[in-house]
Amino acid sequence: EIQFVDNNNGYIVGRFSTYGLFAMTSDGGASWGEDVLSQYPLRGVDFINSTTGWIVGDNGVIGFTPDAGSNWYQEDPGTSENLYGVCFLDADKGWVAGNNGTILQTTNGGLNWDSRTSGTDKCLNDVIFMDSNNGWIVGNGGVILRTTDGGLSWHKQVAETGGWLNDVFFVDLNNGWASGAMGIINTKTGGE
């Protein structure tokens, strides 16, 4: 997974052999610095600015950096499920999606993680929030979940596909896209 927070600062997580790889650039991708951070593959990354970010990966890995990856601190999510998607709105509010319908939420920057009921046992691959209340999660089997109460409860939305959905992106509360094995789907009504 790759994320840029501005024209210069970008981050990538992935897998090198069986290890978790983190790479970053501060020059728009002209050069990259790499580091092996985990004995497990890393699957998701989210930075809220050029220095503060989180990574997630297999076996319940959640890592936090306050200094653009110079130092990483492991957080305890209370699960060993593989984690695939991470989204933070600010330094406190964040959500994680993972295997077997796993949804985790924090309101204190990851010091504590609370499990939320997803209503599915499918693998959940990506999560996005537009504000403190409105968010979406996508996953295998065409799963799309929506919350309007900050992630306390989730309801299923109808997808135009039964295939895997790997990524979700919204530009506002109505206009969004999800992509996966069967291509790209979009909504102009927030999925309703």
Beta strands, then each sheet from edge to edge (+ up, - down):
strand 1: 2-4
strand 2: 10-16
strand 3: 19-25
strand 4: 33-38
strand 5: 42-47
strand 6: 53-57
strand 7: 61-65
strand 8: 73-75
strand 9: 83-88
strand 10: 94-98
strand 11: 103-106
strand 12: 114-116
strand 13: 124-129
strand 14: 135-139
strand 15: 144-147
strand 16: 155-157
strand 17: 165-170
strand 18: 176-180
strand 19: 183-187
sheet 1: 1+ 2- 3+ 4-
sheet 2: 5+ 6- 7+ 8-
sheet 3: 9+ 10- 11+ 12-
sheet 4: 13+ 14- 15+ 16-
sheet 5: 17+ 18- 19+
end
